[in-house]
Amino acid sequence: MSTSSYVFQSPSVSDEKGAYRMRAPRSTRPGSTLRHPTNARQPEPLSQNRKLVVLIAVLMFGMFVCFGTAYYLFTTRWNSQPLSLHVPAADDIIQVALFDESDALLEQLRADPTATYLAYLPHSGFHNQRISFENALVLSRLLNRTLLVPPIRLGSKTIRYVQFDKLRHFLTLGGKEGLKHCVDVPKDIPMPDECLDYFDYTLVPWEWLVDLTEVKAHQRLVQISNYTSAWLFERLNISQADTLVLPDSGPYDFRFLDSANDVSPSRHKYLKSVYIPDLATSQERLLQLGTLFGSSRLRLKLEENKRIRRDVRRSMAFANPDLALASNLIHDALGGVYLGAHVRVGDGHFQRDGRANARLIWWKLVQSILGFDLQTALSLEHQVSPSTEEDEETDPPSTYPDLPSLRVPHPPLAPLPDYFSPRVSCRGRLHRAPSLGRLNVPLFIATDSTKPHSDPLLAPFFKTFPCVFVLSDFPNQTAHLDRVRNGYDGVTMKAFLLPLLDAVVVGKAREVVVTDESTFSAFIGDVLWRTYHGWEIVQRG
C-alpha cells in the first residue's frame, strides 16, 4: 500500500493467534502531513477478556438501575390518592384509638422486677373473645397479676382455635404490619393479593368498646399487640426462664377452681382441674395460658369471687359513644316503647334449627310477653304460617323456665300503653280489634339473616306484628357510623359495628326474647338488657 495517499477505511477485524483485533481507519483530516512510520509500535487493542468484563459491568449496572427503579415504583405506588377517591376532611373522621400501651408505662413495668403477669390466647368470633377476656380478668384478679390484654379482632376473618403453639403463631402473624398500603389502593384497579382480606377484619382495643374504669380500679391491665417471647423480653424484661406455660392441645384441657373442696359434676367436659390457690404460689413472673373460652371455664364457689366475676361481666356492656348515639336515635324513632328479639338463623346449627328457633321466639313474644292465651296464639300462628304438610308440628313448642334468670328477679314492668307512637312508618296495617291491639307494639328484630324482609323464617313476625323493624330500616340514625375509621389500619368501622349495634338496640327494648344456646343471645339477655335498665345481671357457669 502506498504511503503517499490516504483513503477512508472502515474498521476491520483480523484473526491473529485465535484472538480478534480491531483496527481503526486511517485518518484523512485535511492538511495533515503526519505519517505512521512503518517501524513505529502500534497500541495494543483491547483483549477479548477485557471487553467481556466491560460488557458485564455495563449489564450489571443496568440491572441494578432497573431493579432500584422498579422497587421504588412498587413501594410508592399507592402514596398518592387518585382523584376518584373521596377523602373525608380530618374533622369528619371519628378515629378509633390505637391499642398499644405508651412507652412510658412499659418502661416503668420493665424496671420493676417484682411485677407479675398473666397472658392468654384469644380466638374465634367476638363473643368467644369476650368470654375469654372476662375469664382472664377474673383469673388475673384472683392471682393478683397484671393482665396482658390483646386487642379485639372484629370481622369475618377470625382465627379459629388450634393447639397452643399454632394458635400463638397465628396470632403473632395475625396483624396488618407491612400492609398499610392496602387502604390506599384505588377502587378502580384490582386489589393486590396481599390485600385481598385486608378489609375483612380489624383490631381495636377493648377500652374503645367497653368501660373498664371500675375494673382498672382493682387491677392493672396492659394492652399488647405482640405475642412473641422477644417482645416480652424487650419491653417487659420477661425471659423464658421467668415464664410458666400451661399449653393446651385441645379447647377443653384446663378449667380453674377456687376451692380444693369443690365437688363438681363428674361429667364436666374439661380434662384437668387447676386449683387457683395452688397456681397463686407460682414464682414465675409470667403465667402464659392458652384458650380461656368457656362460660364454665372458671368454677367459682366462694361468694367474693362470684362478686368479682359479676362486676367484670357487667363491665362488658357496650359503652362506645358512637354505638350509644345510634342506639338512642333508633330507640327514640321506635317511640321509646318496643319489644326486642334476637333471632339467630344464619350459620351452623342455628341455620339448621332456624325454623324451630324462630317459632319458639314467636311463641314467647305472643304468649309469654304479650299474654295471649293458648287458643288465640294457635289461631294467630295458623293465620301467619299455615301448615303445608299434614304431619307438620301444630302443638305449641315446649318452653322451660330460665332458672338462672329467675334467681335474679328484676322489678315489675309498667303495663303496656294502649297506643304506640313510633316515629317511623309501620309496614303493615295496624290491628283494629281491641283484643289484638297489643300486637301493634313496635318489634325490633336483631338477626344475622342477610335478607330479613324476605326471609321465610322471619315472615311470621312481619305478618303478626305490623310494626316490625330491623337495623337496615334506620339509615339516617346510623349515618354517622360511616365516619368512624380505625387509626390502626385506616379501615372504616361501620360494617364491624352494625352487629354490635343490633345487640344494643335489642338491649334497650322494654322486653327481650333471644335464641337459645347462643352466647350472643345470652349476652344480650343476661348483660346488656339488664345493665341498660339498671338491674342485676344474670350469671351463668
ZIKALIN-V190111 format. One record per backbone hydrogen bond with DSSP energy under -1.0 kcal/mol. CO is the residue of the C=O (numbers start at 1). NH is the residue of the N-H. If there is no record, write none. Layout:
<<CO;NH> <CO;NH>>
This chain:
<<12;23> <14;21> <16;19> <19;16> <21;14> <23;12> <29;32> <37;40> <47;51> <48;52> <49;53> <50;54> <51;55> <52;56> <53;57> <54;58> <55;59> <56;60> <57;61> <58;62> <59;63> <60;64> <61;65> <62;66> <63;67> <64;68> <65;69> <66;70> <67;71> <68;72> <69;73> <70;74> <71;75> <72;76> <74;77> <76;79> <82;85> <89;92> <94;485> <96;487> <102;106> <103;107> <104;108> <105;109> <106;110> <107;111> <109;112> <112;115> <116;146> <117;287> <118;148> <119;289> <125;129> <126;130> <127;131> <128;132> <129;133> <130;134> <131;135> <132;136> <133;137> <134;138> <135;139> <136;140> <137;141> <138;142> <139;143> <140;145> <146;118> <147;222> <149;224> <152;204> <154;202> <156;158> <159;124> <163;167> <164;168> <165;169> <166;170> <167;171> <168;172> <169;173> <176;179> <179;182> <181;184> <182;185> <186;189> <192;195> <193;196> <195;198> <197;200> <200;156> <200;157> <202;154> <204;152> <205;208> <206;209> <206;210> <209;319> <212;216> <215;218> <215;219> <220;147> <222;149> <228;232> <229;233> <230;234> <231;235> <232;236> <232;238> <233;237> <240;243> <242;286> <244;288> <248;164> <252;271> <253;272> <255;274> <256;299> <257;276> <259;262> <265;268> <272;255> <274;257> <275;279> <276;280> <278;281> <279;282> <285;117> <286;244> <287;119> <288;246> <290;121> <294;297> <297;256> <299;258> <302;306> <303;307> <304;308> <305;309> <306;310> <307;311> <308;312> <309;313> <310;314> <311;315> <313;316> <314;317> <320;324> <321;325> <322;326> <323;327> <324;328> <325;329> <326;330> <327;331> <328;332> <329;333> <330;334> <331;336> <332;335> <333;423> <338;510> <339;444> <340;513> <341;446> <347;350> <347;351> <348;352> <349;353> <351;354> <353;357> <354;358> <355;359> <356;360> <357;361> <358;362> <359;363> <360;364> <361;365> <362;366> <363;367> <364;369> <365;370> <366;372> <373;377> <374;378> <375;379> <376;380> <377;381> <378;382> <379;383> <380;384> <381;385> <389;392> <401;403> <402;406> <403;407> <405;408> <433;436> <434;437> <436;439> <437;440> <438;441> <442;339> <443;469> <444;341> <446;343> <451;454> <455;458> <458;462> <459;463> <460;464> <461;465> <466;428> <467;443> <469;445> <470;473> <471;474> <478;481> <479;482> <480;483> <481;484> <483;94> <484;493> <485;96> <486;490> <491;486> <493;497> <494;498> <497;501> <498;502> <499;503> <500;504> <501;505> <502;506> <503;507> <504;508> <506;509> <511;340> <513;342> <515;518> <518;522> <519;523> <520;524> <521;525> <522;526> <523;527> <523;528> <524;529> <526;538> <527;531> <528;532> <530;535> <531;534>>
